[in-house]
């Protein structure tokens, strides 16, 4: 089975764009999606995609500030355990 990071990279490249261009799957996980230009509307939709893919629910507190992608991976792994 693919790692959480690999699965998240695939979801990002398949579901998100910046300025009409898909986001590369090799992006730096020390950044947040908002830092690379993903709109807040797209982020809200993407949270739903993540919840469906990983079968998790996020609290509003989890999403009230820009999360680094590496932190998101940690959150997903913690919720999977």
PyMOL Python script that loads the backbone (N, CA, C, O; Angstrom):
from pymol import cmd

cmd.read_pdbstr("""\
ATOM      1  N   UNK A   1       0.843  -1.189   0.000  1.00  0.00           N
ATOM      2  CA  UNK A   1       0.000   0.000   0.000  1.00  0.00           C
ATOM      3  C   UNK A   1       0.886   1.249   0.000  1.00  0.00           C
ATOM      4  O   UNK A   1       1.941   1.275   0.634  1.00  0.00           O
ATOM      5  N   UNK A   2       0.451   2.252  -0.701  1.00  0.00           N
ATOM      6  CA  UNK A   2       1.204   3.504  -0.795  1.00  0.00           C
ATOM      7  C   UNK A   2       1.215   4.217   0.557  1.00  0.00           C
ATOM      8  O   UNK A   2       0.277   4.093   1.344  1.00  0.00           O
ATOM      9  N   UNK A   3       2.280   4.956   0.812  1.00  0.00           N
ATOM     10  CA  UNK A   3       2.387   5.719   2.054  1.00  0.00           C
ATOM     11  C   UNK A   3       1.370   6.863   2.046  1.00  0.00           C
ATOM     12  O   UNK A   3       0.843   7.242   1.000  1.00  0.00           O
ATOM     13  N   UNK A   4       1.114   7.394   3.218  1.00  0.00           N
ATOM     14  CA  UNK A   4       0.205   8.535   3.330  1.00  0.00           C
ATOM     15  C   UNK A   4       0.698   9.691   2.470  1.00  0.00           C
ATOM     16  O   UNK A   4      -0.092  10.337   1.781  1.00  0.00           O
ATOM     17  N   UNK A   5       2.001   9.952   2.509  1.00  0.00           N
ATOM     18  CA  UNK A   5       2.551  11.050   1.713  1.00  0.00           C
ATOM     19  C   UNK A   5       2.345  10.807   0.224  1.00  0.00           C
ATOM     20  O   UNK A   5       1.976  11.725  -0.507  1.00  0.00           O
ATOM     21  N   UNK A   6       2.579   9.579  -0.232  1.00  0.00           N
ATOM     22  CA  UNK A   6       2.379   9.269  -1.651  1.00  0.00           C
ATOM     23  C   UNK A   6       0.916   9.429  -2.054  1.00  0.00           C
ATOM     24  O   UNK A   6       0.615   9.970  -3.118  1.00  0.00           O
ATOM     25  N   UNK A   7       0.016   8.960  -1.208  1.00  0.00           N
ATOM     26  CA  UNK A   7      -1.411   9.092  -1.494  1.00  0.00           C
ATOM     27  C   UNK A   7      -1.822  10.560  -1.545  1.00  0.00           C
ATOM     28  O   UNK A   7      -2.605  10.966  -2.404  1.00  0.00           O
ATOM     29  N   UNK A   8      -1.287  11.355  -0.615  1.00  0.00           N
ATOM     30  CA  UNK A   8      -1.613  12.777  -0.587  1.00  0.00           C
ATOM     31  C   UNK A   8      -1.046  13.489  -1.812  1.00  0.00           C
ATOM     32  O   UNK A   8      -1.712  14.349  -2.388  1.00  0.00           O
ATOM     33  N   UNK A   9       0.159  13.146  -2.209  1.00  0.00           N
ATOM     34  CA  UNK A   9       0.754  13.732  -3.418  1.00  0.00           C
ATOM     35  C   UNK A   9      -0.135  13.461  -4.637  1.00  0.00           C
ATOM     36  O   UNK A   9      -0.370  14.350  -5.456  1.00  0.00           O
ATOM     37  N   UNK A  10      -0.619  12.231  -4.741  1.00  0.00           N
ATOM     38  CA  UNK A  10      -1.478  11.860  -5.872  1.00  0.00           C
ATOM     39  C   UNK A  10      -2.781  12.661  -5.841  1.00  0.00           C
ATOM     40  O   UNK A  10      -3.224  13.172  -6.870  1.00  0.00           O
ATOM     41  N   UNK A  11      -3.390  12.769  -4.666  1.00  0.00           N
ATOM     42  CA  UNK A  11      -4.631  13.541  -4.545  1.00  0.00           C
ATOM     43  C   UNK A  11      -4.422  15.004  -4.919  1.00  0.00           C
ATOM     44  O   UNK A  11      -5.259  15.607  -5.591  1.00  0.00           O
ATOM     45  N   UNK A  12      -3.310  15.565  -4.483  1.00  0.00           N
ATOM     46  CA  UNK A  12      -3.017  16.965  -4.799  1.00  0.00           C
ATOM     47  C   UNK A  12      -2.879  17.146  -6.301  1.00  0.00           C
ATOM     48  O   UNK A  12      -3.474  18.055  -6.880  1.00  0.00           O
ATOM     49  N   UNK A  13      -2.095  16.284  -6.931  1.00  0.00           N
ATOM     50  CA  UNK A  13      -1.860  16.447  -8.372  1.00  0.00           C
ATOM     51  C   UNK A  13      -3.119  16.190  -9.193  1.00  0.00           C
ATOM     52  O   UNK A  13      -3.259  16.738 -10.287  1.00  0.00           O
ATOM     53  N   UNK A  14      -4.036  15.371  -8.689  1.00  0.00           N
ATOM     54  CA  UNK A  14      -5.265  15.057  -9.419  1.00  0.00           C
ATOM     55  C   UNK A  14      -6.399  16.054  -9.161  1.00  0.00           C
ATOM     56  O   UNK A  14      -7.317  16.172  -9.973  1.00  0.00           O
ATOM     57  N   UNK A  15      -6.337  16.770  -8.035  1.00  0.00           N
ATOM     58  CA  UNK A  15      -7.491  17.577  -7.631  1.00  0.00           C
ATOM     59  C   UNK A  15      -7.258  19.073  -7.513  1.00  0.00           C
ATOM     60  O   UNK A  15      -8.222  19.835  -7.434  1.00  0.00           O
ATOM     61  N   UNK A  16      -6.016  19.512  -7.498  1.00  0.00           N
ATOM     62  CA  UNK A  16      -5.754  20.928  -7.267  1.00  0.00           C
ATOM     63  C   UNK A  16      -4.969  21.556  -8.408  1.00  0.00           C
ATOM     64  O   UNK A  16      -4.167  20.902  -9.074  1.00  0.00           O
ATOM     65  N   UNK A  17      -5.223  22.847  -8.613  1.00  0.00           N
ATOM     66  CA  UNK A  17      -4.512  23.624  -9.629  1.00  0.00           C
ATOM     67  C   UNK A  17      -4.162  24.989  -9.048  1.00  0.00           C
ATOM     68  O   UNK A  17      -4.812  25.476  -8.123  1.00  0.00           O
ATOM     69  N   UNK A  18      -3.131  25.585  -9.608  1.00  0.00           N
ATOM     70  CA  UNK A  18      -2.779  26.972  -9.321  1.00  0.00           C
ATOM     71  C   UNK A  18      -2.652  27.668 -10.666  1.00  0.00           C
ATOM     72  O   UNK A  18      -1.877  27.242 -11.522  1.00  0.00           O
ATOM     73  N   UNK A  19      -3.408  28.728 -10.847  1.00  0.00           N
ATOM     74  CA  UNK A  19      -3.422  29.466 -12.118  1.00  0.00           C
ATOM     75  C   UNK A  19      -3.712  28.555 -13.309  1.00  0.00           C
ATOM     76  O   UNK A  19      -3.116  28.703 -14.376  1.00  0.00           O
ATOM     77  N   UNK A  20      -4.637  27.610 -13.114  1.00  0.00           N
ATOM     78  CA  UNK A  20      -5.043  26.719 -14.192  1.00  0.00           C
ATOM     79  C   UNK A  20      -4.081  25.591 -14.497  1.00  0.00           C
ATOM     80  O   UNK A  20      -4.310  24.816 -15.426  1.00  0.00           O
ATOM     81  N   UNK A  21      -3.011  25.486 -13.733  1.00  0.00           N
ATOM     82  CA  UNK A  21      -2.021  24.430 -13.955  1.00  0.00           C
ATOM     83  C   UNK A  21      -2.061  23.436 -12.802  1.00  0.00           C
ATOM     84  O   UNK A  21      -2.137  23.839 -11.641  1.00  0.00           O
ATOM     85  N   UNK A  22      -2.010  22.129 -13.109  1.00  0.00           N
ATOM     86  CA  UNK A  22      -1.977  21.138 -12.034  1.00  0.00           C
ATOM     87  C   UNK A  22      -0.736  21.330 -11.169  1.00  0.00           C
ATOM     88  O   UNK A  22       0.302  21.793 -11.641  1.00  0.00           O
ATOM     89  N   UNK A  23      -0.860  20.970  -9.915  1.00  0.00           N
ATOM     90  CA  UNK A  23       0.272  21.052  -8.994  1.00  0.00           C
ATOM     91  C   UNK A  23       1.100  19.789  -9.144  1.00  0.00           C
ATOM     92  O   UNK A  23       0.565  18.680  -9.137  1.00  0.00           O
ATOM     93  N   UNK A  24       2.379  19.957  -9.276  1.00  0.00           N
ATOM     94  CA  UNK A  24       3.290  18.833  -9.440  1.00  0.00           C
ATOM     95  C   UNK A  24       3.276  17.947  -8.202  1.00  0.00           C
ATOM     96  O   UNK A  24       3.209  18.442  -7.077  1.00  0.00           O
ATOM     97  N   UNK A  25       3.339  16.644  -8.410  1.00  0.00           N
ATOM     98  CA  UNK A  25       3.354  15.696  -7.302  1.00  0.00           C
ATOM     99  C   UNK A  25       4.658  15.743  -6.518  1.00  0.00           C
ATOM    100  O   UNK A  25       4.740  15.175  -5.429  1.00  0.00           O
ATOM    101  N   UNK A  26       5.676  16.408  -7.049  1.00  0.00           N
ATOM    102  CA  UNK A  26       6.951  16.452  -6.330  1.00  0.00           C
ATOM    103  C   UNK A  26       7.122  17.730  -5.501  1.00  0.00           C
ATOM    104  O   UNK A  26       8.248  18.167  -5.264  1.00  0.00           O
ATOM    105  N   UNK A  27       6.009  18.330  -5.061  1.00  0.00           N
ATOM    106  CA  UNK A  27       6.097  19.559  -4.294  1.00  0.00           C
ATOM    107  C   UNK A  27       6.728  19.337  -2.923  1.00  0.00           C
ATOM    108  O   UNK A  27       6.752  18.221  -2.404  1.00  0.00           O
ATOM    109  N   UNK A  28       7.231  20.409  -2.360  1.00  0.00           N
ATOM    110  CA  UNK A  28       7.920  20.408  -1.072  1.00  0.00           C
ATOM    111  C   UNK A  28       6.895  20.324   0.057  1.00  0.00           C
ATOM    112  O   UNK A  28       6.029  21.192   0.174  1.00  0.00           O
ATOM    113  N   UNK A  29       6.987  19.289   0.884  1.00  0.00           N
ATOM    114  CA  UNK A  29       6.013  19.096   1.948  1.00  0.00           C
ATOM    115  C   UNK A  29       6.282  19.962   3.174  1.00  0.00           C
ATOM    116  O   UNK A  29       5.572  19.846   4.173  1.00  0.00           O
ATOM    117  N   UNK A  30       7.292  20.828   3.117  1.00  0.00           N
ATOM    118  CA  UNK A  30       7.509  21.765   4.222  1.00  0.00           C
ATOM    119  C   UNK A  30       6.719  23.053   4.003  1.00  0.00           C
ATOM    120  O   UNK A  30       6.834  23.988   4.796  1.00  0.00           O
ATOM    121  N   UNK A  31       5.923  23.115   2.941  1.00  0.00           N
ATOM    122  CA  UNK A  31       5.068  24.268   2.660  1.00  0.00           C
ATOM    123  C   UNK A  31       3.605  23.882   2.854  1.00  0.00           C
ATOM    124  O   UNK A  31       3.268  22.705   2.981  1.00  0.00           O
ATOM    125  N   UNK A  32       2.756  24.882   2.872  1.00  0.00           N
ATOM    126  CA  UNK A  32       1.314  24.624   2.914  1.00  0.00           C
ATOM    127  C   UNK A  32       0.747  24.860   1.519  1.00  0.00           C
ATOM    128  O   UNK A  32       1.373  25.513   0.685  1.00  0.00           O
ATOM    129  N   UNK A  33      -0.436  24.325   1.278  1.00  0.00           N
ATOM    130  CA  UNK A  33      -1.065  24.525  -0.026  1.00  0.00           C
ATOM    131  C   UNK A  33      -1.382  25.995  -0.269  1.00  0.00           C
ATOM    132  O   UNK A  33      -1.296  26.464  -1.404  1.00  0.00           O
ATOM    133  N   UNK A  34      -1.743  26.721   0.771  1.00  0.00           N
ATOM    134  CA  UNK A  34      -2.023  28.150   0.578  1.00  0.00           C
ATOM    135  C   UNK A  34      -0.756  28.916   0.213  1.00  0.00           C
ATOM    136  O   UNK A  34      -0.822  29.901  -0.522  1.00  0.00           O
ATOM    137  N   UNK A  35       0.393  28.476   0.715  1.00  0.00           N
ATOM    138  CA  UNK A  35       1.658  29.141   0.381  1.00  0.00           C
ATOM    139  C   UNK A  35       2.025  28.977  -1.091  1.00  0.00           C
ATOM    140  O   UNK A  35       2.720  29.824  -1.653  1.00  0.00           O
ATOM    141  N   UNK A  36       1.567  27.902  -1.717  1.00  0.00           N
ATOM    142  CA  UNK A  36       1.895  27.717  -3.134  1.00  0.00           C
ATOM    143  C   UNK A  36       0.807  28.260  -4.053  1.00  0.00           C
ATOM    144  O   UNK A  36       0.902  28.145  -5.275  1.00  0.00           O
ATOM    145  N   UNK A  37      -0.239  28.857  -3.452  1.00  0.00           N
ATOM    146  CA  UNK A  37      -1.219  29.560  -4.260  1.00  0.00           C
ATOM    147  C   UNK A  37      -2.576  28.910  -4.413  1.00  0.00           C
ATOM    148  O   UNK A  37      -3.379  29.375  -5.221  1.00  0.00           O
ATOM    149  N   UNK A  38      -2.866  27.858  -3.673  1.00  0.00           N
ATOM    150  CA  UNK A  38      -4.190  27.231  -3.748  1.00  0.00           C
ATOM    151  C   UNK A  38      -5.190  28.143  -3.035  1.00  0.00           C
ATOM    152  O   UNK A  38      -4.942  28.588  -1.914  1.00  0.00           O
ATOM    153  N   UNK A  39      -6.307  28.416  -3.684  1.00  0.00           N
ATOM    154  CA  UNK A  39      -7.309  29.316  -3.107  1.00  0.00           C
ATOM    155  C   UNK A  39      -7.994  28.675  -1.904  1.00  0.00           C
ATOM    156  O   UNK A  39      -8.018  27.452  -1.762  1.00  0.00           O
ATOM    157  N   UNK A  40      -8.547  29.521  -1.046  1.00  0.00           N
ATOM    158  CA  UNK A  40      -9.236  29.017   0.141  1.00  0.00           C
ATOM    159  C   UNK A  40     -10.458  28.187  -0.241  1.00  0.00           C
ATOM    160  O   UNK A  40     -10.781  27.218   0.447  1.00  0.00           O
ATOM    161  N   UNK A  41     -11.137  28.547  -1.318  1.00  0.00           N
ATOM    162  CA  UNK A  41     -12.291  27.758  -1.783  1.00  0.00           C
ATOM    163  C   UNK A  41     -11.847  26.358  -2.206  1.00  0.00           C
ATOM    164  O   UNK A  41     -12.493  25.365  -1.872  1.00  0.00           O
ATOM    165  N   UNK A  42     -10.746  26.291  -2.939  1.00  0.00           N
ATOM    166  CA  UNK A  42     -10.232  24.987  -3.361  1.00  0.00           C
ATOM    167  C   UNK A  42      -9.763  24.168  -2.166  1.00  0.00           C
ATOM    168  O   UNK A  42      -9.914  22.947  -2.150  1.00  0.00           O
ATOM    169  N   UNK A  43      -9.194  24.836  -1.163  1.00  0.00           N
ATOM    170  CA  UNK A  43      -8.753  24.124   0.038  1.00  0.00           C
ATOM    171  C   UNK A  43      -9.931  23.494   0.771  1.00  0.00           C
ATOM    172  O   UNK A  43      -9.840  22.361   1.245  1.00  0.00           O
ATOM    173  N   UNK A  44     -11.035  24.229   0.862  1.00  0.00           N
ATOM    174  CA  UNK A  44     -12.231  23.696   1.527  1.00  0.00           C
ATOM    175  C   UNK A  44     -12.718  22.444   0.801  1.00  0.00           C
ATOM    176  O   UNK A  44     -13.040  21.442   1.439  1.00  0.00           O
ATOM    177  N   UNK A  45     -12.774  22.498  -0.517  1.00  0.00           N
ATOM    178  CA  UNK A  45     -13.186  21.327  -1.296  1.00  0.00           C
ATOM    179  C   UNK A  45     -12.207  20.178  -1.122  1.00  0.00           C
ATOM    180  O   UNK A  45     -12.608  19.019  -1.021  1.00  0.00           O
ATOM    181  N   UNK A  46     -10.923  20.504  -1.088  1.00  0.00           N
ATOM    182  CA  UNK A  46      -9.900  19.472  -0.983  1.00  0.00           C
ATOM    183  C   UNK A  46      -9.944  18.764   0.369  1.00  0.00           C
ATOM    184  O   UNK A  46      -9.626  17.578   0.453  1.00  0.00           O
ATOM    185  N   UNK A  47     -10.331  19.470   1.421  1.00  0.00           N
ATOM    186  CA  UNK A  47     -10.485  18.828   2.728  1.00  0.00           C
ATOM    187  C   UNK A  47     -11.508  17.697   2.622  1.00  0.00           C
ATOM    188  O   UNK A  47     -11.317  16.632   3.209  1.00  0.00           O
ATOM    189  N   UNK A  48     -12.589  17.920   1.879  1.00  0.00           N
ATOM    190  CA  UNK A  48     -13.582  16.865   1.665  1.00  0.00           C
ATOM    191  C   UNK A  48     -12.999  15.674   0.931  1.00  0.00           C
ATOM    192  O   UNK A  48     -13.307  14.530   1.263  1.00  0.00           O
ATOM    193  N   UNK A  49     -12.162  15.929  -0.061  1.00  0.00           N
ATOM    194  CA  UNK A  49     -11.500  14.848  -0.801  1.00  0.00           C
ATOM    195  C   UNK A  49     -10.612  14.043   0.143  1.00  0.00           C
ATOM    196  O   UNK A  49     -10.613  12.812   0.107  1.00  0.00           O
ATOM    197  N   UNK A  50      -9.856  14.741   0.985  1.00  0.00           N
ATOM    198  CA  UNK A  50      -8.966  14.066   1.935  1.00  0.00           C
ATOM    199  C   UNK A  50      -9.775  13.227   2.916  1.00  0.00           C
ATOM    200  O   UNK A  50      -9.425  12.081   3.199  1.00  0.00           O
ATOM    201  N   UNK A  51     -10.865  13.805   3.436  1.00  0.00           N
ATOM    202  CA  UNK A  51     -11.697  13.070   4.391  1.00  0.00           C
ATOM    203  C   UNK A  51     -12.254  11.794   3.771  1.00  0.00           C
ATOM    204  O   UNK A  51     -12.285  10.748   4.419  1.00  0.00           O
ATOM    205  N   UNK A  52     -12.690  11.877   2.522  1.00  0.00           N
ATOM    206  CA  UNK A  52     -13.218  10.692   1.840  1.00  0.00           C
ATOM    207  C   UNK A  52     -12.128   9.657   1.588  1.00  0.00           C
ATOM    208  O   UNK A  52     -12.328   8.469   1.843  1.00  0.00           O
ATOM    209  N   UNK A  53     -10.989  10.096   1.094  1.00  0.00           N
ATOM    210  CA  UNK A  53      -9.901   9.181   0.742  1.00  0.00           C
ATOM    211  C   UNK A  53      -9.328   8.470   1.962  1.00  0.00           C
ATOM    212  O   UNK A  53      -9.039   7.274   1.906  1.00  0.00           O
ATOM    213  N   UNK A  54      -9.162   9.199   3.064  1.00  0.00           N
ATOM    214  CA  UNK A  54      -8.510   8.642   4.246  1.00  0.00           C
ATOM    215  C   UNK A  54      -9.507   8.226   5.326  1.00  0.00           C
ATOM    216  O   UNK A  54      -9.112   7.747   6.389  1.00  0.00           O
ATOM    217  N   UNK A  55     -10.797   8.410   5.053  1.00  0.00           N
ATOM    218  CA  UNK A  55     -11.852   8.045   5.995  1.00  0.00           C
ATOM    219  C   UNK A  55     -11.610   8.675   7.370  1.00  0.00           C
ATOM    220  O   UNK A  55     -11.630   7.994   8.395  1.00  0.00           O
ATOM    221  N   UNK A  56     -11.382   9.981   7.365  1.00  0.00           N
ATOM    222  CA  UNK A  56     -11.156  10.742   8.593  1.00  0.00           C
ATOM    223  C   UNK A  56     -12.082  11.950   8.596  1.00  0.00           C
ATOM    224  O   UNK A  56     -12.611  12.348   7.558  1.00  0.00           O
ATOM    225  N   UNK A  57     -12.265  12.520   9.766  1.00  0.00           N
ATOM    226  CA  UNK A  57     -12.992  13.777   9.910  1.00  0.00           C
ATOM    227  C   UNK A  57     -12.080  14.766  10.599  1.00  0.00           C
ATOM    228  O   UNK A  57     -11.417  14.433  11.580  1.00  0.00           O
ATOM    229  N   UNK A  58     -12.047  15.981  10.087  1.00  0.00           N
ATOM    230  CA  UNK A  58     -11.239  17.024  10.692  1.00  0.00           C
ATOM    231  C   UNK A  58     -12.114  17.905  11.561  1.00  0.00           C
ATOM    232  O   UNK A  58     -13.263  18.186  11.220  1.00  0.00           O
ATOM    233  N   UNK A  59     -11.570  18.335  12.676  1.00  0.00           N
ATOM    234  CA  UNK A  59     -12.214  19.346  13.499  1.00  0.00           C
ATOM    235  C   UNK A  59     -11.930  20.703  12.871  1.00  0.00           C
ATOM    236  O   UNK A  59     -10.904  20.872  12.212  1.00  0.00           O
ATOM    237  N   UNK A  60     -12.813  21.665  13.060  1.00  0.00           N
ATOM    238  CA  UNK A  60     -12.530  23.004  12.524  1.00  0.00           C
ATOM    239  C   UNK A  60     -11.186  23.555  13.014  1.00  0.00           C
ATOM    240  O   UNK A  60     -10.508  24.284  12.290  1.00  0.00           O
ATOM    241  N   UNK A  61     -10.807  23.200  14.249  1.00  0.00           N
ATOM    242  CA  UNK A  61      -9.536  23.670  14.793  1.00  0.00           C
ATOM    243  C   UNK A  61      -8.344  23.139  13.994  1.00  0.00           C
ATOM    244  O   UNK A  61      -7.300  23.787  13.927  1.00  0.00           O
ATOM    245  N   UNK A  62      -8.506  21.957  13.388  1.00  0.00           N
ATOM    246  CA  UNK A  62      -7.422  21.378  12.592  1.00  0.00           C
ATOM    247  C   UNK A  62      -7.148  22.197  11.336  1.00  0.00           C
ATOM    248  O   UNK A  62      -6.043  22.162  10.795  1.00  0.00           O
ATOM    249  N   UNK A  63      -8.146  22.925  10.880  1.00  0.00           N
ATOM    250  CA  UNK A  63      -8.048  23.607   9.587  1.00  0.00           C
ATOM    251  C   UNK A  63      -8.090  25.124   9.701  1.00  0.00           C
ATOM    252  O   UNK A  63      -8.235  25.810   8.689  1.00  0.00           O
ATOM    253  N   UNK A  64      -7.964  25.667  10.917  1.00  0.00           N
ATOM    254  CA  UNK A  64      -8.110  27.113  11.052  1.00  0.00           C
ATOM    255  C   UNK A  64      -6.842  27.902  10.756  1.00  0.00           C
ATOM    256  O   UNK A  64      -6.857  29.132  10.788  1.00  0.00           O
ATOM    257  N   UNK A  65      -5.759  27.217  10.474  1.00  0.00           N
ATOM    258  CA  UNK A  65      -4.537  27.892  10.053  1.00  0.00           C
ATOM    259  C   UNK A  65      -3.873  27.054   8.974  1.00  0.00           C
ATOM    260  O   UNK A  65      -4.111  25.849   8.896  1.00  0.00           O
ATOM    261  N   UNK A  66      -3.051  27.668   8.145  1.00  0.00           N
ATOM    262  CA  UNK A  66      -2.402  26.880   7.087  1.00  0.00           C
ATOM    263  C   UNK A  66      -1.519  25.780   7.677  1.00  0.00           C
ATOM    264  O   UNK A  66      -0.607  26.049   8.458  1.00  0.00           O
ATOM    265  N   UNK A  67      -1.803  24.562   7.295  1.00  0.00           N
ATOM    266  CA  UNK A  67      -1.004  23.427   7.745  1.00  0.00           C
ATOM    267  C   UNK A  67       0.083  23.134   6.736  1.00  0.00           C
ATOM    268  O   UNK A  67      -0.161  23.127   5.530  1.00  0.00           O
ATOM    269  N   UNK A  68       1.265  22.895   7.223  1.00  0.00           N
ATOM    270  CA  UNK A  68       2.320  22.393   6.349  1.00  0.00           C
ATOM    271  C   UNK A  68       1.880  21.003   5.899  1.00  0.00           C
ATOM    272  O   UNK A  68       1.230  20.283   6.657  1.00  0.00           O
ATOM    273  N   UNK A  69       2.221  20.633   4.699  1.00  0.00           N
ATOM    274  CA  UNK A  69       1.817  19.322   4.190  1.00  0.00           C
ATOM    275  C   UNK A  69       2.386  18.202   5.048  1.00  0.00           C
ATOM    276  O   UNK A  69       1.722  17.184   5.248  1.00  0.00           O
ATOM    277  N   UNK A  70       3.596  18.367   5.558  1.00  0.00           N
ATOM    278  CA  UNK A  70       4.187  17.350   6.432  1.00  0.00           C
ATOM    279  C   UNK A  70       3.352  17.179   7.701  1.00  0.00           C
ATOM    280  O   UNK A  70       3.190  16.060   8.186  1.00  0.00           O
ATOM    281  N   UNK A  71       2.823  18.276   8.239  1.00  0.00           N
ATOM    282  CA  UNK A  71       1.964  18.210   9.420  1.00  0.00           C
ATOM    283  C   UNK A  71       0.652  17.516   9.086  1.00  0.00           C
ATOM    284  O   UNK A  71       0.123  16.762   9.902  1.00  0.00           O
ATOM    285  N   UNK A  72       0.130  17.762   7.906  1.00  0.00           N
ATOM    286  CA  UNK A  72      -1.085  17.088   7.462  1.00  0.00           C
ATOM    287  C   UNK A  72      -0.866  15.582   7.382  1.00  0.00           C
ATOM    288  O   UNK A  72      -1.737  14.808   7.780  1.00  0.00           O
ATOM    289  N   UNK A  73       0.278  15.161   6.876  1.00  0.00           N
ATOM    290  CA  UNK A  73       0.601  13.732   6.820  1.00  0.00           C
ATOM    291  C   UNK A  73       0.605  13.153   8.231  1.00  0.00           C
ATOM    292  O   UNK A  73       0.070  12.067   8.455  1.00  0.00           O
ATOM    293  N   UNK A  74       1.203  13.865   9.184  1.00  0.00           N
ATOM    294  CA  UNK A  74       1.232  13.402  10.576  1.00  0.00           C
ATOM    295  C   UNK A  74      -0.177  13.286  11.144  1.00  0.00           C
ATOM    296  O   UNK A  74      -0.492  12.312  11.829  1.00  0.00           O
ATOM    297  N   UNK A  75      -1.029  14.272  10.864  1.00  0.00           N
ATOM    298  CA  UNK A  75      -2.423  14.228  11.323  1.00  0.00           C
ATOM    299  C   UNK A  75      -3.162  13.026  10.749  1.00  0.00           C
ATOM    300  O   UNK A  75      -3.884  12.330  11.464  1.00  0.00           O
ATOM    301  N   UNK A  76      -2.978  12.790   9.464  1.00  0.00           N
ATOM    302  CA  UNK A  76      -3.644  11.659   8.809  1.00  0.00           C
ATOM    303  C   UNK A  76      -3.154  10.334   9.379  1.00  0.00           C
ATOM    304  O   UNK A  76      -3.954   9.433   9.631  1.00  0.00           O
ATOM    305  N   UNK A  77      -1.851  10.211   9.581  1.00  0.00           N
ATOM    306  CA  UNK A  77      -1.309   8.979  10.157  1.00  0.00           C
ATOM    307  C   UNK A  77      -1.815   8.764  11.577  1.00  0.00           C
ATOM    308  O   UNK A  77      -2.121   7.634  11.959  1.00  0.00           O
ATOM    309  N   UNK A  78      -1.907   9.827  12.360  1.00  0.00           N
ATOM    310  CA  UNK A  78      -2.396   9.719  13.737  1.00  0.00           C
ATOM    311  C   UNK A  78      -3.863   9.305  13.767  1.00  0.00           C
ATOM    312  O   UNK A  78      -4.269   8.536  14.638  1.00  0.00           O
ATOM    313  N   UNK A  79      -4.662   9.807  12.825  1.00  0.00           N
ATOM    314  CA  UNK A  79      -6.077   9.445  12.772  1.00  0.00           C
ATOM    315  C   UNK A  79      -6.296   8.038  12.244  1.00  0.00           C
ATOM    316  O   UNK A  79      -7.337   7.432  12.499  1.00  0.00           O
ATOM    317  N   UNK A  80      -5.326   7.517  11.514  1.00  0.00           N
ATOM    318  CA  UNK A  80      -5.449   6.163  10.970  1.00  0.00           C
ATOM    319  C   UNK A  80      -5.113   5.114  12.014  1.00  0.00           C
ATOM    320  O   UNK A  80      -5.527   3.961  11.892  1.00  0.00           O
ATOM    321  N   UNK A  81      -4.369   5.500  13.036  1.00  0.00           N
ATOM    322  CA  UNK A  81      -3.923   4.534  14.053  1.00  0.00           C
ATOM    323  C   UNK A  81      -5.027   4.185  15.017  1.00  0.00           C
ATOM    324  O   UNK A  81      -4.819   3.388  15.932  1.00  0.00           O
TER     325      UNK A  81
END
""", "prot")
cmd.dss("prot")
cmd.show_as("cartoon", "prot")
cmd.util.cbc("prot")
cmd.orient("prot")
